[in-house]
Amino acid sequence: MTIDPLLKQINPPPRLMMGPGPVNADPRVQRAMSADLLGQYDPAMTSYMNEVMELYREIFQTKNHWTFLIDGTSRAAIESSLVSLIEPGDKVLVPVFGRFGHLLTEIASRCGANVISISKEWGRIFEPEEIEAALDQHKPKVLAVCQGDTSTTMNQPLKEIGKLCRERGIFSYVDATASICGNEFLTDEWQIDICTAGLQKCLGGPSGTGPITISDRAAALIQDRWHVEKGIEPAGFVPGKRSRIQSNYFDLAMIMAYWSPQRLNHHTEATSMLYCARECARCILEEGLSNTLLRHRLGSSAMVEGLSTLGLEIFGDQSHKMTNVTGVYIPKQVDGEAVRRDMLHYFGVEIGTSFGPLHGKIWRIGAMGYNARKDAILRTLNALSSCLRLHGYQAPLEDAALAALEVFKNAEGAPSEIEISPVSKTK
C-alpha cells in the first residue's frame, strides 16, 4: 500500500543554518515550546506574560514598563510600531543603508506618512552629524532606522541618535531585529523611544513573535489614539483625542491594554511562542548579556580570520560590521549559487546570498544566537573551503578552520572588554 506523502509525519533534513538568519534554535527553546498550552487568562499564563515583560527589560536594557511581545514575525512588530506612531500626513525620516531601510520606507508610506529618505552606499553607515542635519532640515515627527541591516552586514551607531531626536521633540524608532544581543543596544542610555526585535537571529529562537519596548513619551502618544472595539468597551471608557490607529491587529494601544492588568481582550496570545520568547531571554540572561555579546564578537573575529585565510575579501566598513553576520565577496572564478548549493547538499550547511546591488556579489555568513559557537563556525569554514576547491577556486594552502580555531584558543582566559550593568528591575 502506497502512503500519500501528505500523510507522512514531517521530518526536515538536518541543517546548520549559517546565513543571515533564521538560524538553528537553541534546543532549550525548542523544548520550552513543547510545554502544555494554557488559556490566555489562566493565572499561570498571565504570570508568564509578566515574567516576559521583566526579562525583556533586561534584554533591551530599559526600565520601560511597556515591554512585551507582538504576535507575528519581527515585521509584525515593525509595522505595529509605525502604524501606531504615524498618522496620515506625518513626516517620517528614514536613513537607508540597506534593504531593511527600504522596508521601513515601504511600511511608513503604507501608513500614510510623508516619507523622506536619505541614502548611503551599501556597506557604509551614517555619521551622527549627517542624521542631525537631516533632522534639522526636514523636521520629521518620527525617525525610523535599522540598527543592524543584514543585507549589508553594517551596524548603524545609535549612541547620539536618540538624544538628537529627544532634543527636537522627534520620536525615534529602531529596528533591532538582526542585531540585538549580538551587538550592544542600550535603550534608555541612548534615549530610544521604540525598539523592536525578532527571535530568529541573536536571541536564538524561531521566527514568530516580536519583542518590543516603548518609552513613556511614545506610550502616551499611542494611548491618546486608543479607540476600543465595539462590544468590549470597559465601563466609562473615553476614547483618545487623536485619530484611531489604522490597523486592528497591530493597534499598540489595544495590545498594551491586553498586556496590562486590565487584560482587555484583543487577540489570543500565542502561548507556545510566549514560552519560546521567555526561554530565549532566560538563556541569554543566564549566560549573561555581556558574555553573549562577547561570544558573538569572538565568533565574528574567528569567522573573519578563517575567511581571510581562504583569500576572500571581506565586504564593507569593518569598523562598523555587525558581529553576527559577515559579508564576503564571491570569487569571480566560481558560481556563487553553485557553491552555496553544494555546501547545503554535501555538508548540510546553509549560507546566504544578498539583495539588490549586492546580489551575486557577496555571500552573507552568519554566526549568531545558538550558532555563534566554535564547532558551528569551524564546520562552516571547512564546508566552504571544500566547496570552493570543488569548483576550481585556487585557495591558499593555509587551513581556514585552523586559523579560526587559533582565534578561539588565543581568547581563552582573555579578560572581558565589555561591561554592561543590569538595569534595575521594575514592577
Secondary structure, 3 states (H helix, E strand, C coil): CCCCHHHCCCCCCCCEECCCCCCCCCHHHHHHHCCCCCCCCCHHHHHHHHHHHHHHHHHHCCCCCEEEEEECCHHHHHHHHHHHHCCCCCEEEEEECCHHHHHHHHHHHHCCCEEEEEECCCCCCCCHHHHHHHHHHHCCCEEEEECEECCCCEECCCCCHHHHHHHCCCEEEEECCCCECCECCCHHHHCCCEEECCCCCCCCCCCCEEEEEECHHHHHHHHCCCCCCCCCCCCCCCCCCCCCCCCCCCCHHHHHHHHCCCCCCCCCCCHHHHHHHHHHHHHHHHHCHHHHHHHHHHHHHHHHHHHHHCCCCECCCHHHECCCEEEEECCCCCCHHHHHHHHHHHHCEECECCCHHHCCCEEEEECCHHHCCHHHHHHHHHHHHHHHHHCCCCCCCCCHHHHHHHHHHHHCCCCCCCCCCCCCCCC
